[in-house]
């Protein structure tokens, strides 16, 4: 079964049989537009044949020589076993050891500079800000603030009771 495009091309070229021609022309939605397009295609073909004649191919031997070179190149790539034996391995053991040692050295240098621990200060600026703040009695008359601090774990917990909301001074920066 031919597609519409194949039937269209055969119709323009005049290659449809009488039965196919009648069936195809009956299936066209706008026959006048199709006939106009067919005429334009014939005009374009005639124009191209007049103004762009096919070049005569010269030097046929050169063309055959290029074909022979392409076939020879394909034959060389088809036999990789012969070329693999002549070429050294991509990652020999010595190169692999050197790459591994270099990677390990780079990792150690980066880890030393990145993971160095800075001397901890006594208190952070956030903790100082929390300690210096006072709870406004208007916000919560029965409000209490308790603070639990573990220096070895570097954890501070601020426990508030009786507040409806936390004052803005306690917001972290």
Buried (B, 14 or more C-beta within 10 A) or exposed (E): EEEEEEBBBBBBEEEBEEEBBEEBEEEEEEEEEBEEEBEEBEEEEEEEEEEEEEEEEEEEEEEEEEEEEEEEEEEEEEEEEEEEEEEEEEEEEEEEEEEEEEEEEEEEEEEEEEEEEEEEEEBEEEBEBBEEEEBEEEEBEEBEBEEEEEEEEEEBEBEBEEBEEBBEEBEEE
